[in-house]
Amino acid sequence: MMQEFIDFVDEVYPSLAYDVKEKAKMAVRDFEEMNCPNAFLMWDNLGELSQGDVLSEIPFCYFDEEGQQKMFKAKAMVLSMSCDIENNDMILLAPVLRLADYEADVSSIVHNRTLTYLYYPDDRLKDYYIDFSYASTFSSSFIQELLNDKKLSKIASLNQVGYYMFLCKLSIFFTRREDPQTQQDRKKR
């Protein structure tokens, strides 16, 4: 799974130096050989709400193709920077959806070759994937209040490897290069 992800990052970020890519591949191979069952999540969650934390179910809203507001409930991953969670009024969360509900072939998701989704094979998340396209804004104080009142709970916190994988996928989703035609069109204007 990790080799496919490294190759995917290599395709999306061709500007990475060759030696950096090779070192990353070697580190991933070494890590996979250790065969850690929880390779991306911490055994004990972080104390404070932090970027990459996974929360229990909350409602998400979106607008469909006819402009109608729709709602669904899902687990959530914190996208906002940890310092922004306590210093800003709003927090950005992405839904953590069930793989079983995905209507197409899930192999590109579980190998992390899809731009929009992030998958962790750890026991607590192996049946789910994160969908960045449904990211929604919530009141930070509201989320903190739900956590304090135990109406919302933290399911998982990312370890260092999981966090760097999260950063790679998030940056690919938001900052990957435009297609060549769009790049050319930008130059003309």
Salt bridges, closest charged atoms under 4 A:
ASP7 OD1 - LYS25 NZ 3.69
ASP10 OD1 - LYS21 NZ 2.61
GLU22 OE2 - LYS25 NZ 3.71
ASP53 OD2 - LYS154 NZ 2.96
ASP64 OD2 - LYS70 NZ 3.73
ASP101 OD2 - ARG98 NE 3.63
GLU178 OE2 - ARG186 NH2 2.70
ASP185 OD1 - LYS188 NZ 3.85
